[in-house]
Amino acid sequence: MNEIKSLADELRESMRGNGKGKKKTTAGLNPDLERLLGQIQEHPLEGNEKVLVRLNDKSLFMMRQLKTLRGIDLNRFISFCLDRYFSDNPELGTYIKESLNKKL
């Protein structure tokens, strides 16, 4: 299965590279956005558990475009967002831990 995924990724990369004169341009891109996209691309995917996620059509469309444009897949994007959300809102983790301790 991994060979199929890597072959598909290889094919996508070769298609992006053969844009017949089209160059990947970031000249007009906001530097903050460019930095954010770079952080998402470098985010490590850890863990083996799979989770079913439901997305609305608009979000799924945007994620497919992001995959095509930057090679950022849905799993990496969601993992990055959740890590960032939990680190920006530590009170949520505290609330969860305290609530579990009260129930036990």
Order of alpha helices (4+ residues) and beta strands (2+ residues): alpha-alpha-alpha-alpha-alpha
